[in-house]
């Protein structure tokens, strides 16, 4: 049994597809896998167009591993894949290669050369091929359809609560802590600095965050932006962990965005900035206290 899709973000619509595959597997006593594609097809077809991805390959696989699926098959999306007809993909990749007996897809998923492959094609082929097909309808929240593009827009506008609702949990990024200018240390706010993907569309501003390091969790406040009070440089994620002491350089951290606090601002003095940082920290602590268990459900790859 397979759940097939691009699964960028692994949002509630994707999770409905995954749940359908898991249920088919439960009924028939077979494992359920995800079938997904890397790089994202949009990257292949429009290589020069910036793509704000909600999850890179590693993050996507960790989220998929946390759903209860037995594993994932990542198919390379290249010129050969783009030129494979829908019929050949069904017969060679799904039936012969994977030996599927059931497949779940979303209502709007298309595949194969020219995007000819569709849920209706799978349903039409199912009796002849002897496979079960489950097509999941769109998932709505407050009468608005859940989609990866809607989540990207929410994050671009700083609407973290909306993104969280559509994802079924907070959006997160993973990155290695790098050396910065160490200004925060002198201000009483030493930060763990992480360089995000250059196409990240997250709104510049201040956020309440929950940080994971392995099985450990830390609350904190983070700034994502260009530091207009100082240098207006390249966008950087700067995370201050509450009640933490230690060296994080070279450590990979998962940073989950729990609440948007305010826009990025330029201050006339360092004292004014520190006063605002004190206020930001208090607001972040309150937001995190209201969401004590908020963190993505992640599994282990491999």
N, C-alpha and C positions, 0 to 999 in steps of 0.2 A: 504494500500500500504506500502511495506517495502523496504528499502535498506539494504542488508545483507552483512556483511563482518567483518573482524577483525579491520579494520580502524586504524591501528597504524600510528599515525601522521596526519590522515585525510588529505591526500595529494590530488593533482589534479586528480589522477586516482579515488580515493575514492569520490571526489566531483562530478565527472561525474556520478557515480552510484547514488549518492544522488540526483543530478539534475534530473536524469531519474525517480526516485521514486516520486519526487515532481511534475514533469510534469504529470505522471500518476494520481496522486492525484488531480491535478488541473482539468484535463480532466473529471474525474469521480466524482468530488466533494467529495473526501474522504481525510482524513488526511494521511500524510506519516510519517512513523516511521523508525528509525534505529533498526536493530537487530544485536547485536554484542555479543562477548564472553569474559568472564573473569574467571580465568586468561587467558592470551594468550595461545593458544594450544601448542606453543613451550615450554612454561614453564611446562605444564603438562607432555608432552612426554619426555622432556630433563631437569628435575629439577636441575641437577647439572651442566648444561652448562650455563655460564653467558649470559644473554640476555640484550642487550642495547635496551631498548624500547624508542621510540620517544615520546610517551605519556603514562603516567599511566592512570588508569581508570578515575580518576577525570578530568584530562586534556582532555582526549578523549571526555568525555561527554560534557565538556564545549565547545569544538570545534564543536561537533555535534549540540549542542544547538544554535550555532551561524550560522548554515546553513539554518535555516528556517524550519527544521523538527519539527513536533509536539511533538516529544518525542523519547525515546529510550528504548528498551527492552534489558537488559543485562542478557544473559543466562550463568549460571555457567558451566564452562568447567571442568568436573571431570570424573571419571571412567565411570559413567553412561552415560554421554554425549558422551564420546569417543566410547562407545560400542553400541550406537544407530545407527541403519542402516539409510542410506540416505532416504529410502522410509518411514520408521517410523518417521523420523524427519519431512519430508514434510507433512505427513498426520496428525500426532499428534500435533507437535509443531506449524507448520505454518498454516495448514488448520483448525484443530479443536480448538487449543488453541487461536491462534491469529485471526483466521477468515480472512486471507488475501485474496484479490482478485487480487493482482498484486505484483510482486517482481522484483527488479533490483539487479543485481550482476555484478561483474567484470568478464572478460573473463577467469581469472585464479583462480577463487574462487572454493574451494572444501570443502566438508563437509561430515559428516556421517562416520560410521565405515570404516576404510581402505581408507578414502578419496574418496569413490566411487561416492559420490554426486558431480555433476558437472553442469556447465551451460547447457550442452547438455541434461543432464537428466531432468533438469527443463523444458527446451523447449519441450522435448518429452512428458512429463507428462501434460503439460499445457492444451491441448485440453480436455483431459479426466477430469481434475480437474476443468476446467472452470476458470483458472486464466491467467493473462497476465504476460509474462516474458520478461524482457528487459536485454540483455547482452551487457555490455559496452566493447568496445575494449580497448587496452592499449593506454595510453596517452603518447606522445613523446614530448620531448623538445630537439631541435637541433639533431633530429634523435636518441635520446637516450630515452629508455622507463623509465617512472617515476615509482618508486617503493620504498617501505619502506627501503629495503636493500640498494638501491642506495643513499637514503638520509642519512642513517646511515654512509655509507662510506664517503660521502661528509663531514659530521660533524667530523668524525674521522680524516680527512685530513685537517680540518680547512677551507674547501671551503663553507663558509657560504652563499655566493651569490647563489651557485648552489643549496644548500639545500632550500633556500628561494624560488627560482624559482619553484622547484618541489612541495613544500608545498603549494604554493600560498600565502605565508606570512611567516614572520620570525618564526623560531623554538623558543620555549620558555620552561622554567622550572618554577616550583612554589615551594617555600620553605619558612620555617620560619627562621627569622633572629635570629642567635645565638650569644653568646658571644665568642670572639676570643682572641688573644693575645694583641689586641689593639695597635699593632705596627704602623698601618696606621695613627692613631690619632697623634702620635708623629712626623710623617713625613709630616703632613699637608694633609693627604688623609685618613680620617676616613672611614672605609668600613662597609657595611652590609654583614655579613658572612652567607652563606647558605651551608649546607651539602647536596650534591646531592646523588642520588642513587649510590651505590658502583659499579654498572655495567655501569654507564654513560661513553660512549666512546668518548665524546667531546674532541677534541685536546686541550692539555694544551697550554695556551697562553693568550694573551690580546685581549679583544673584545670591540667594541662599542656596548652598550646595551641601550634598552629603558625599563624602569621599570614601572609596574603598581601596584598601591595600591588602590584597589577599582576602582573608576572612575578617579583617579589621574594618571598622567603620568609624569615621570621624565627621563631625559637623563643622561647617565653616561658612565663610563668605568669600565670594570671588568677584573679580573684575575681569571683564573681557572687553578689550578695546585698545586704543592707541595712546593712552596716558597723556591727554592733552595738557595737563598741568605741567608736565615735564618735557616730553620730547615729541609727542604726536607721531610715534614710530609705527612699525608694523604691528598688526593686531597680536595680542598676547593674552593668554589666560593666566591670571595671577590668583592663587588660592591661598587664603589664610585659614589655617585649621585652628579651631578653638581648643584650648586646653591640651596643646600638643607641643612636645619638645623633642627634637631629634633632627637627624640629617636625612633628607629625602632625595638628594641629588642622585640621578641615575635610576630612581625607582619609577616603576610604571604605576600610575594611579588611575582609577575609574572615578570620574567626577560626574555626579548626577545633579541635574538642575531642578531644584525644588520650587523656587519662587523667584519672580523678578522683583527687585527692590526699587531700582530707579535707573534713569538714563545716565550715561557717562557725562560728566561735567568737567569744566575747567575752573579751577579755584584760583583766587587772587593771592593766596598765601598758603604755606604749608600748614600753619595752625588751623586755618579754615578747613583744609582737607582732612586733617586728623580729627577735628570735631565731627565732620560728616562721616568719617570711617567709624567712629564710635557709635554714631546713630545707626549706620548701616549694619553694624555687628549686632546691635540690640534687636533690630527688626528681623535680621536673619535668624537669630536664636529663637525668636517668637514663631517665625514661620516653620522652623524645623521642629520645634516642640509640638506644633499642631500636626505634624506629619511624622510621627516617631518611627514608623516602619518603612517609610518611602525609600525604595532602592530597587533598581532593576533586578529581575530574577534571572541570574546568569548561570549557565552550566559550563562544564569544562570541555574543551575541544580535544578529541582524541582519547 
